């Protein structure tokens, strides 16, 4: 019986060490909330009460830069025109958010 318990302990220890080496026991990667296009993700979407076509959002990139933007969902115009987050990806995120909010309202 004692030999069986030692063998069982060794097997459990080997399984735990194997899982740690394979990364199973490590913390899961944190997924970005919201909508992502390329290296830019958007979250905290807010629709304006006064101007229903205006959508405000927060965008961030993988380098930790973030900013608040506004997009006119009718024309696709992004404000401000320049900033720390790359505008091509930021515009794509904002336009996708406009489509999602229009689908949700319908």
C-alpha positions in Angstrom: 0.0 0.0 0.0 2.8 2.4 0.9 4.5 1.7 -2.5 1.3 2.4 -4.3 0.9 5.8 -2.6 4.5 6.8 -3.4 3.9 5.8 -7.1 0.7 7.8 -7.1 2.4 10.9 -5.7 5.2 10.6 -8.3 2.6 10.4 -11.1 0.7 13.4 -9.8 3.9 15.4 -9.5 5.0 14.4 -13.0 1.6 15.5 -14.4 1.7 18.8 -12.6 5.3 19.5 -13.8 4.3 18.5 -17.4 1.3 20.8 -17.4 3.4 23.7 -16.1 6.1 23.1 -18.8 3.4 23.0 -21.5 1.8 26.2 -20.2 -1.5 24.7 -19.2 -1.2 26.0 -15.7 -0.3 29.5 -16.7 -2.7 32.4 -16.7 -4.8 32.8 -19.8 -4.1 35.6 -22.2 -6.3 38.6 -21.6 -8.5 39.3 -24.6 -9.2 42.8 -25.6 -12.7 44.0 -25.1 -14.8 45.6 -27.8 -14.0 45.6 -31.5 -10.5 45.0 -32.9 -9.1 45.6 -36.4 -5.4 44.8 -36.8 -3.4 46.2 -33.8 -6.2 48.7 -32.8 -9.1 47.9 -30.5 -12.1 50.1 -29.6 -14.3 50.0 -26.5 -16.5 52.3 -24.4 -18.9 53.1 -27.2 -21.4 55.9 -26.5 -24.1 57.2 -28.7 -24.8 60.9 -28.5 -28.3 61.8 -27.2 -28.4 65.1 -29.1 -26.9 63.8 -32.4 -27.9 60.1 -32.9 -25.4 59.7 -35.8 -22.5 60.7 -33.6 -20.6 57.8 -31.9 -17.9 58.3 -29.3 -15.4 55.6 -28.5 -12.0 54.9 -27.0 -9.4 53.3 -29.1 -6.1 51.8 -28.0 -3.2 50.0 -29.8 -0.8 47.2 -28.7 1.8 49.8 -27.7 -0.5 51.1 -25.0 -1.4 54.4 -26.7 -5.1 55.3 -26.4 -7.4 58.2 -27.1 -11.1 59.1 -27.3 -12.5 59.6 -30.8 -15.8 60.6 -32.3 -17.2 59.4 -35.7 -20.0 60.8 -37.8 -21.7 57.5 -38.8 -23.4 59.2 -41.7 -20.2 60.3 -43.5 -17.6 58.2 -41.7 -15.6 61.3 -40.7 -13.4 60.7 -37.7 -12.5 63.4 -35.2 -9.7 64.3 -34.4 -7.9 63.8 -37.7 -4.5 63.1 -36.1 -3.4 61.4 -32.9 -1.2 58.8 -31.3 -3.3 55.8 -32.6 -2.9 55.0 -36.3 -5.9 56.5 -38.1 -6.4 53.8 -40.8 -7.1 51.1 -38.2 -8.9 53.6 -35.8 -11.3 54.5 -38.7 -12.0 50.9 -39.5 -12.8 50.2 -35.8 -15.1 53.2 -35.6 -16.9 52.3 -38.9 -17.4 48.8 -37.7 -18.8 50.1 -34.4 -21.2 52.3 -36.4 -22.5 49.3 -38.3 -22.9 47.3 -35.1 -24.8 50.0 -33.3 -27.1 50.5 -36.4 -27.8 46.7 -36.5 -28.5 46.7 -32.7 -31.0 49.7 -33.1 -32.9 47.9 -35.9 
